């Protein structure tokens, strides 16, 4: 849209343009173990509306409740989303349509994007749906929006602490996904061979020691330092192996950042 006109005194007057951030919107879906947050986001990346649903292990029930929420968000403006992206805490196929394995929800080879698209069509909503790993989307968001990251930094490790721990990798100036779109699964490195059993069948995987539930439990027992020791073990392995310009830590640990890093 035209915002203003200006003139240098020579030639045709210049027209200054700006875009209308409310002209279109996307739907962002953040899937958590207990709660899923659905947000309506405008072109300026501002959340203009949102709602929450409980996260059901049943894919059909989850899709049904998700679509009802999305329909409500669309009906408020009587508009259709340009795009819908689902952030999942697990492995996602490279076609960005299928959840290969979301262990905490027991979703295996679930064509979630297709399931959601089909239900949206029943509501008269046609839009493209994609699904991606939450940490991969997280590192892309940090690179695009975090002004504290210098432009010269091209190697960034993003650590997301939720029910487990996820790693997003921005390597040599682009998102690194690996040959099968599953790069970054450092949560399954073994930290304590005698530790808790992991969903992968092994014991003492990093994610079993540094998830949000483990963090809250150790904080209640005044053992934050024990948590930080486990967390640091895994993080140092990643940093020593990848040599990043910066590490960005997000999620549950942010709440305790002042206590864990008083500097």
N, C-alpha and C positions, 0 to 999 in steps of 0.2 A: 504494500500500500504506500501511497505517497505521503511523506511526512512533512516536507518543507521544500521551499525553493530558495536558491541562493544565486548570486551573480558575482563574477569577478570583474564585471565592467566590459568584458570582451566576449563576443559571440553569444550563443544561445544560453539562456539561464539554466543552470544545473538543477536537477531534481534529486533531492536526497531521499533515499528509500529505506524503509525498515520493514521487517516481516512481522506478521501478526501471530504471536505465539499461541493464540487460542484457535487458530484456523484449523488445526488438526491435533490429534492426540494419539498416544499409544497406551496400551494396558501392560503394566508390569506386575508379574505374579511371583512373589517370594515364598517358596514352599519351605516350611519348617516342620519339625517333628510333631509339634502340638498345634501350631497355628500357621495359617497361610494368609499373607497380607497381599491384597490386590489394590493397586494404585492406578489412578488416571493421571497421566503425565503429559504436560503440554510441550510445545516445541522449544521452550526455554528451559526444559528439564525441571519444571516446577510441578510438584504434586498438587493437583487441584481438587482431588477427592480420593477417598480410599475406604475400604471395608475389610473385615477379617472374617475368616471361617475356620472352623476346626479342620485339621488335616486328617482325613480318613484314609486308612490303609486300603480300603476298597476303591480301586480306580474309578469304577462307575459312579459310586456315591460322591467321590471327590470331584469328578468332572461335572456332575449334576449341580452340586452346591457352588462350585466355582463359576459355572456359566450363569447361574441365577444372580450371583453377585455382580458379574460383569454386565449382565443385562440391566441391572439397576443403575450402574454407573453410566451406561450409555443412554438410558432413558431420561436421565436428568437433563441432558442436553439435546436429546433426540438426535444423536449423531452416532456414527460408526467409527470404531478405532481404525487407524491406518495399519496398525501392527499389534501383535500380542506376543510377548516373550515371557517364558516361564523359567524361573531360576530354581534348579533342583539340587539338593545335597547328595549328589551321587554321580555315577558314570553316565555319560550321554554319548550316543553314537554320533559320528561325524556328520551325518545328514541333518543334525539338529532337530530330529523328529521323534527319536526313541530314547527312553530312559533304559540304559542297559542294566543298571543295578543301583537301586536306592535302598541299601540294606536296612536302614532303620524303619522304612515303610514296607519292606518286603515287595518292592516293585522290581520285577525282572522282565527285561525285553518288552517293556510297555510302550506301545505307540501313542504316547500321551498327546502329542500335538494333533494327531488325527482324531483321537477320541474327543478332544475339546473342540476342534473345528466342526465335527459332525453335530455336536450338541449345540454349538453356537448357531449353526444353520437352521436348526429347528426353532430357534428364537428369532430368525430373520437377520442374523448378524453374520456377515461374510467378511473374514479377514484372515491374513496369514498368521499362523501360529508356529513359533519355534520354541525349542527347549534347549537350555544349556546348563552346564555346571555352575553353581553359585560362585565359586571362587574365580573361575575364568571370567564371568561377567563382572565380578568385583574388581579385578585388576584393570579391566578395560575402563570401568567407571572412574577409578582413581587416576588413571593416565589422562583421561579426557577432562576431568572436572577438578581434581585436586591441584590448586594453584601453588601448593607448597612443594610440588615435585618440579624441579628445574627441567626445562626443555632439553637440556643436554643429557639427561639421564635416559638411557635406552635399555637398561637392564634392571627390572624391578621384580621383587618377590612379594606377593600379597598373601598374607596369612589370615584366614577367616576362622575364628573360634566360634562354633555353634555347638550342636550336640556332639560333634566330633571336631576335626580340624581339616580345613581344605586349603589347598595352595593354588594360586593363580600365578602364571609365569609370563612376564613380558620380557622377551629376550631379543636383543639386537633390533629393537624398535618395533616389534610386533608380538601379538599373542602367540605363545608357543603351546601347541596342542599335542605334538608327537605324531607318530605314524597312524595311530588308531584313535586319536582325539581323547586319550586318557592320561596324558602327561600331567604330572603334578600330584600323583597319589602318594605323597611322602607320609601321609598319615599311617601307612602300613609299614613304615620302617620299625624294626624291633628296637625298643629302648630297654625293656625289662623282661628277660625270658621267663621270669617267675610272676609276671604281672597278670592282669585280668585277661580273660579269653576274649578275643576279638571276633567279629562276625566273619572274618576271613578264615577262622579256624586256628590261628596262631595265638600266642600269648604276648602281652606286653607291647602291642603296637602303640605307636605314639598317640594315635587318636583316642585310645582307651584311657589315657592318662591325663590328657589336657583338654577334654571337652568341657562344655559349660557346666554340666552336672558335677564333674570332678572338681572343677574350679570352685563352685559354690560350696561343695561339701568340705573342701580343705579350708576355705575361708571361714566357714562356721567353726571349724576346729582350730582356728588361729594358726593355720599351717600354709599360708600363702607362699612362703619361701620354698616349701616342698613342691608346690605346683610349679613355681618359676624354675626350679631346678630341672624338672622333667621337660618343661616347655623349652628351656634353653638348650638342653641336649639335642633335641630334634632340630631346633632352629639353627644351631651351630653347624650341624651336619649339612644342612641346605646351603647356608652361607659359604662354608668352606668348599662345597662342591660347585657352586654356581658363580660365586664372586659377583654379586649384584651391586649396582650403584646404591640401591635403597631397599629397605624392607618396610612394608606397610602392614601394620597389625590392626585387625578390625574384629568386631564381634564382642563376645562376652567379656573379654579381657579389658576392653576399653574402660569399663566401669571401675576397674581397680588400677588403672594406669598410674595415678599419682602415688599410690602406695607401693606399686611394683617398680616404679622408676622415679623416685623422688627428685632426681636431678632435673 
